[in-house]
Amino acid sequence: MEPELPHPGRILLEDEELIEEEELWTDDTDADRSGWSCVSTDPFPCPAAACTFVADFMTAAHLVLVWEERDDPNLLRHAQRAKEVGRNPHVTEYQSSFGPSASYYAWEAAGRPVHGIRAR
């Protein structure tokens, strides 16, 4: 049997590796992020139905989003968006007492999940 030849508009994968999004996402939550920046806001509820989580920071999947650089363009863009919707944002240094965190770029790489994290 001859190998299948590629066709225009198709991708031929030699080895397919599936990575669970939850593993990719939660692997990043225990890192030490002392000195990183986050955006504090006025409290706002999770928009998911029946979820009682209330955030005091820019979050994704109930994790505080953090940036390594205080002047990161994506941090500033998200802070501006929070200002536009009346959440009174302030860039501040992340502290572990704020709750579990995730790097903004790890969040993007994980496909930008928006609700909930695995129970610890």
Secondary structure, 3 states (H helix, E strand, C coil): CCCCCCCCCCCCCCCCCCCCHHHHHHCCCCCCCCCCEEEEEEEEECCCCCCCCEEEECEECCEEEEECCCCCHHHHHHHHHHHHCCCCCEEEECCHHHCCEEEHHHHHHCCCCCCCCCCC
